[in-house]
């Protein structure tokens, strides 16, 4: 079966070299086209100079749009202008050639679409969206990865899971309530979430629940080996999280510690417990605490080795108005109505 993406692939630009070829062919047929280049990059400067040499006076670029380099020396008679300055030149622009090939393409296209330039023809590289490479997320994720590796911390959450945590923290940042994680292990995902919360300026507490002695209870639905994921105590996580304010670490059996933890309202709950009994208990205990619009995230919902988690989630929400949805990372999430 042919996908929709495959049908339109022939119209896509696969890279900057192809973009330059298409632009050259276009100018050969329509030399009167008034082109603005986006980004004073090496490929842009090289293209401007080569087109000027080959096409001569027929090639008259309007400008190069670059907020960071505006006012610098012109390239092939094309002034380097800011985005705001380019808006004033919009009547003189027919086509915008975006000379970058990175995740920033999406933000550039958004700027164009929401401005006076929205009606202009656009030539850019086409890439499938990959949330993991989104600029701000990648910056925070890479920094946390380096720190955790340097500190010798083990973690098993995937980049895709971190991306969903990042997205859900953004989505729930303005809601009433704190953030909680159930199943902390050595604190890898907790460290990432605390980093994002600090970056977003979230004035919320981060509650971390774990026995720190590994998985204890077992049912016929559960596959994890008893005592697996034991981290040897909460001291390591406490030291790791010491650079953040508002972190509340709750060690011990969740069935015994939850009631006394003082949780009142939550905007996000990251649940990574794998087992049926624990997951069912948390569904029952957390559901009434979730703010409207708050998110319950079930880390291992899709894994065959964690049937207990999936059965617990599906059984609890069967008579609830909320839907159990799959995330980008194959975890499940529920948005409280």
C-alpha positions as CSV (number, residue, x, y, z in Angstrom):
1,X,0.0,0.0,0.0
2,X,1.4,3.4,-0.9
3,X,1.3,6.0,1.8
4,X,0.1,9.5,1.4
5,X,3.6,10.8,2.1
6,X,5.0,8.7,-0.8
7,X,2.5,10.2,-3.2
8,X,3.7,13.8,-2.5
9,X,7.3,12.9,-2.1
10,X,8.1,13.8,-5.7
11,X,7.3,17.4,-5.0
12,X,9.5,17.6,-2.0
13,X,13.0,19.1,-1.8
14,X,15.5,16.5,-0.5
15,X,18.4,18.8,0.5
16,X,20.0,22.2,0.0
17,X,21.8,21.1,-3.2
18,X,18.5,20.2,-4.8
19,X,16.9,23.4,-3.5
20,X,19.7,25.4,-5.3
21,X,19.1,23.4,-8.5
22,X,15.4,24.1,-8.4
23,X,15.9,27.8,-7.7
24,X,18.4,28.0,-10.6
25,X,16.0,26.3,-13.0
26,X,13.2,28.6,-11.8
27,X,15.3,31.7,-12.5
28,X,16.2,30.4,-15.9
29,X,12.6,30.3,-16.8
30,X,11.4,33.3,-14.8
31,X,14.4,35.6,-14.4
32,X,12.1,38.4,-13.2
33,X,11.4,36.5,-9.9
34,X,12.4,38.7,-7.0
35,X,14.1,36.3,-4.4
36,X,14.7,36.8,-0.7
37,X,17.1,34.4,0.9
38,X,16.6,33.3,4.5
39,X,19.7,32.8,6.5
40,X,23.2,34.2,5.9
41,X,24.6,30.7,5.8
42,X,27.6,29.4,3.8
43,X,25.2,27.7,1.3
44,X,23.3,31.0,0.9
45,X,26.4,33.1,0.4
46,X,27.9,30.5,-2.1
47,X,24.6,30.4,-4.0
48,X,24.3,34.2,-4.2
49,X,27.9,34.6,-5.5
50,X,27.5,31.8,-8.1
51,X,24.1,32.9,-9.3
52,X,25.5,36.5,-9.7
53,X,28.4,35.2,-11.7
54,X,26.3,33.0,-14.0
55,X,23.1,35.1,-14.4
56,X,24.7,38.5,-14.2
57,X,22.4,41.4,-14.0
58,X,19.4,39.2,-14.5
59,X,19.9,38.0,-10.9
60,X,18.7,40.6,-8.5
61,X,18.2,39.2,-5.0
62,X,16.1,41.4,-2.8
63,X,17.8,40.6,0.6
64,X,19.0,38.0,2.9
65,X,16.9,37.6,6.1
66,X,18.9,36.9,9.2
67,X,18.1,38.4,12.6
68,X,21.5,37.6,14.0
69,X,23.6,39.0,11.2
70,X,21.4,41.9,10.0
71,X,23.4,45.0,9.1
72,X,26.5,42.9,8.2
73,X,28.2,43.3,4.8
74,X,25.9,42.6,1.8
75,X,26.5,39.4,-0.3
76,X,26.3,39.9,-4.1
77,X,24.6,43.3,-3.5
78,X,21.9,41.7,-1.3
79,X,21.5,43.5,2.0
80,X,21.4,41.5,5.2
81,X,18.1,42.5,7.0
82,X,16.1,41.4,10.0
83,X,12.8,39.7,9.8
84,X,11.0,43.0,10.7
85,X,12.9,44.8,8.0
86,X,12.0,42.1,5.5
87,X,8.3,42.8,6.3
88,X,8.8,46.3,5.0
89,X,10.2,44.8,1.8
90,X,7.3,42.4,1.3
91,X,5.9,44.1,-1.8
92,X,9.3,43.6,-3.5
93,X,9.5,39.8,-2.7
94,X,8.0,37.1,-4.9
95,X,9.8,34.0,-3.5
96,X,11.6,33.1,-0.3
97,X,14.4,30.6,-0.5
98,X,15.1,29.2,3.0
99,X,18.7,28.2,3.1
100,X,18.8,26.1,6.2
101,X,18.3,22.4,6.7
102,X,17.5,21.9,10.4
103,X,14.6,21.7,12.8
104,X,14.5,25.5,12.8
105,X,12.7,25.3,9.4
106,X,9.4,24.8,11.2
107,X,9.7,28.0,13.3
108,X,10.8,29.9,10.1
109,X,7.8,28.7,8.2
110,X,5.6,29.6,11.2
111,X,7.0,33.2,11.2
112,X,6.3,33.5,7.5
113,X,2.8,32.0,7.7
114,X,1.8,34.5,10.4
115,X,3.2,37.6,8.7
116,X,2.8,39.9,5.7
117,X,5.0,37.4,3.9
118,X,2.4,34.6,4.0
119,X,1.4,34.9,0.4
120,X,4.9,34.5,-1.0
121,X,6.2,31.4,-2.8
122,X,8.5,29.3,-0.6
123,X,11.4,27.1,-1.5
124,X,12.7,25.0,1.4
125,X,14.0,21.5,2.3
126,X,11.3,19.1,3.4
127,X,12.0,16.8,6.3
128,X,9.7,14.5,8.2
129,X,8.9,15.9,11.7
130,X,11.0,14.3,14.5
131,X,10.0,15.8,17.8
132,X,13.2,14.4,19.4
133,X,15.3,16.8,17.3
134,X,13.2,19.9,18.1
135,X,15.8,22.5,19.1
136,X,14.8,23.4,22.7
137,X,14.0,19.9,23.7
138,X,17.3,18.6,22.1
139,X,19.3,21.2,24.0
140,X,17.8,20.2,27.4
141,X,17.8,16.5,26.7
142,X,21.5,16.5,25.6
143,X,22.5,18.5,28.7
144,X,20.7,16.1,31.0
145,X,22.2,13.1,29.2
146,X,25.7,14.5,29.6
147,X,25.1,15.2,33.3
148,X,23.6,11.9,34.1
149,X,26.3,10.0,32.3
150,X,29.0,12.0,34.1
151,X,27.4,11.2,37.5
152,X,27.1,7.5,36.6
153,X,23.3,7.4,36.7
154,X,21.4,4.6,35.0
155,X,18.1,5.3,33.4
156,X,15.9,3.4,31.0
157,X,13.5,6.1,29.7
158,X,13.8,6.6,25.9
159,X,14.4,10.0,24.2
160,X,10.8,9.7,23.0
161,X,9.5,9.3,26.5
162,X,11.5,12.4,27.6
163,X,10.0,14.3,24.7
164,X,6.5,13.4,25.9
165,X,7.4,14.5,29.4
166,X,8.7,17.7,28.0
167,X,5.5,18.3,26.0
168,X,3.2,17.4,28.8
169,X,5.0,19.7,31.2
170,X,4.6,22.5,28.7
171,X,0.9,21.7,28.3
172,X,0.2,21.6,32.0
173,X,2.5,24.4,33.2
174,X,-0.3,26.9,33.8
175,X,-2.6,24.4,35.6
176,X,-3.1,24.2,39.3
177,X,-1.2,21.4,41.0
178,X,2.2,19.8,41.4
179,X,4.1,17.2,39.4
180,X,4.7,13.6,40.6
181,X,6.6,10.6,39.5
182,X,5.9,7.1,40.7
183,X,8.8,4.7,40.0
184,X,12.0,6.8,40.2
185,X,14.8,4.2,40.1
186,X,18.1,6.3,40.0
187,X,16.4,9.5,39.1
188,X,17.1,9.9,35.4
189,X,13.7,11.0,34.2
190,X,13.1,12.9,37.5
191,X,16.3,14.9,36.8
192,X,15.1,15.7,33.3
193,X,11.6,16.7,34.4
194,X,13.1,19.0,37.1
195,X,15.4,20.6,34.5
196,X,12.4,21.3,32.2
197,X,10.3,22.7,35.1
198,X,13.2,25.0,36.0
199,X,13.5,26.1,32.4
200,X,9.8,26.8,32.1
201,X,9.8,28.7,35.4
202,X,7.2,26.4,36.9
203,X,6.5,27.2,40.5
204,X,5.5,23.6,41.4
205,X,6.8,20.9,43.6
206,X,8.1,17.6,42.2
207,X,7.1,14.6,44.3
208,X,9.1,11.4,43.7
209,X,7.8,8.1,45.0
210,X,9.8,4.8,45.0
211,X,10.5,2.0,47.4
212,X,14.1,2.2,46.1
213,X,14.3,-1.5,46.9
214,X,13.0,-2.8,43.6
215,X,9.7,-4.2,42.5
216,X,8.0,-6.1,45.4
217,X,4.5,-7.3,44.6
218,X,3.8,-9.8,41.9
219,X,0.6,-11.0,40.2
220,X,0.1,-13.6,37.4
221,X,-0.1,-10.6,35.0
222,X,3.4,-9.3,36.0
223,X,6.6,-10.3,34.3
224,X,9.2,-8.2,36.0
225,X,11.5,-10.1,38.3
226,X,11.0,-9.4,42.0
227,X,13.5,-6.9,43.4
228,X,14.5,-5.7,39.9
229,X,15.1,-2.0,39.5
230,X,16.4,-1.7,43.1
231,X,18.5,1.4,43.3
232,X,20.1,0.8,46.7
233,X,18.3,3.5,48.6
234,X,17.1,7.1,48.1
235,X,20.4,8.8,49.0
236,X,21.7,8.8,45.5
237,X,18.5,10.3,44.1
238,X,18.5,12.9,46.9
239,X,22.1,13.9,46.0
240,X,21.3,14.0,42.3
241,X,18.2,16.3,42.8
242,X,19.9,18.6,45.4
243,X,20.4,21.3,42.8
244,X,16.7,21.8,42.4
245,X,14.2,23.5,44.7
246,X,10.9,22.0,45.6
247,X,11.7,18.3,45.3
248,X,10.0,16.0,47.7
249,X,11.4,12.5,47.8
250,X,9.0,9.9,49.4
251,X,10.8,6.6,49.9
252,X,9.0,3.4,50.9
253,X,6.1,1.2,49.9
254,X,3.6,3.3,47.9
255,X,0.7,1.6,49.6
256,X,1.9,2.8,52.9
257,X,3.4,6.2,52.0
258,X,0.9,7.7,49.7
259,X,-1.7,8.8,52.2
260,X,0.8,10.6,54.3
261,X,2.6,12.4,51.4
262,X,0.2,15.3,51.5
263,X,-0.6,15.5,47.8
264,X,-3.5,17.8,47.2
265,X,-3.7,18.6,43.5
266,X,-1.6,17.4,40.6
267,X,-1.2,18.7,37.0
268,X,1.0,15.8,35.8
269,X,1.6,12.3,37.1
270,X,4.3,10.2,35.5
271,X,3.6,6.6,36.4
272,X,6.3,4.0,35.8
273,X,5.5,1.1,38.1
274,X,4.9,-1.8,35.6
275,X,2.9,-3.9,38.0
276,X,-0.9,-4.4,38.1
277,X,-1.6,-3.8,41.8
278,X,0.5,-0.6,42.1
279,X,-0.9,0.8,38.9
280,X,-4.5,0.1,39.9
281,X,-3.9,1.7,43.3
282,X,-2.4,4.8,41.7
283,X,-5.3,5.1,39.2
284,X,-7.7,5.0,42.1
285,X,-5.7,7.4,44.3
286,X,-4.6,9.9,41.7
287,X,-7.7,10.3,39.6
288,X,-9.5,12.5,42.1
289,X,-6.4,14.6,42.6
290,X,-5.8,15.5,39.0
291,X,-6.6,19.1,37.9
292,X,-8.9,19.5,34.9
293,X,-6.6,19.2,31.9
294,X,-4.0,17.4,34.0
295,X,-2.3,14.4,32.5
296,X,-1.7,10.9,33.9
297,X,1.1,9.3,31.9
298,X,1.6,5.5,32.0
299,X,5.2,4.7,31.0
300,X,5.1,1.0,30.0
301,X,1.4,0.6,28.9
302,X,2.4,-0.8,25.5
303,X,5.0,-3.3,26.6
304,X,4.1,-7.0,26.6
305,X,6.2,-7.5,29.7
306,X,4.0,-5.0,31.5
307,X,0.5,-6.5,30.8
308,X,-0.4,-5.8,34.5
309,X,0.0,-2.0,33.9
310,X,-2.2,-2.0,30.8
311,X,-4.9,-4.2,32.4
312,X,-5.1,-2.0,35.4
313,X,-5.3,1.2,33.4
314,X,-8.0,-0.1,31.0
315,X,-10.1,-1.6,33.8
316,X,-10.0,1.6,35.8
317,X,-10.9,3.9,32.9
318,X,-13.5,1.7,31.3
319,X,-16.4,3.5,33.0
320,X,-14.7,7.0,33.1
321,X,-15.4,9.8,30.6
322,X,-11.7,10.1,29.7
323,X,-10.0,8.2,26.9
324,X,-6.8,6.2,27.2
325,X,-4.6,7.5,24.4
326,X,-1.2,6.4,23.0
327,X,1.6,8.9,23.0
328,X,4.5,9.4,20.6
329,X,6.6,7.2,22.9
330,X,4.0,4.3,23.0
331,X,3.2,5.2,26.6
332,X,-0.4,5.8,27.4
333,X,-1.8,9.1,28.7
334,X,-5.1,10.3,30.0
335,X,-6.2,14.0,30.1
336,X,-8.5,14.6,33.0
337,X,-11.8,16.2,32.0
